[in-house]
Amino acid sequence: MMRLDKFLKVSRIIKRRSVAKEIADQGRILVNDRPAKSSSKVKAGDTLTIKFGNKTETVKINKIVETTKKSDAEDMYKIIDETYAENFDK
């Protein structure tokens, strides 16, 4: 088990823990389809849905590790879905 904000940083889904905390506390992250705070605990098998501006990314957590090299970070999760909001400014 690991705090959500720390997992996002260690896995490099979000580069900085302070940014991960801010996004989570704004209600833009769901863990297993439930709103999550930065202090929420996540574990292997959980599904995260993260809203970045006009992009929504859904990832499944494969494993939790305390520290990792950049090359190994993407082994911590698998991207299930990535959708973009339509741009109506055409």
Number of C-alpha atoms within 10 A of each C-alpha: 13 16 15 23 25 22 26 20 19 22 24 17 17 18 12 14 18 14 14 22 20 14 20 22 16 12 15 18 25 17 20 14 11 12 16 22 22 22 14 14 16 21 16 14 14 16 22 25 22 20 19 13 9 10 12 16 17 18 20 20 19 15 15 19 12 10 13 15 10 11 7 10 16 16 14 20 20 13 13 12 11 13 11 12 9 8 7 5 4 3
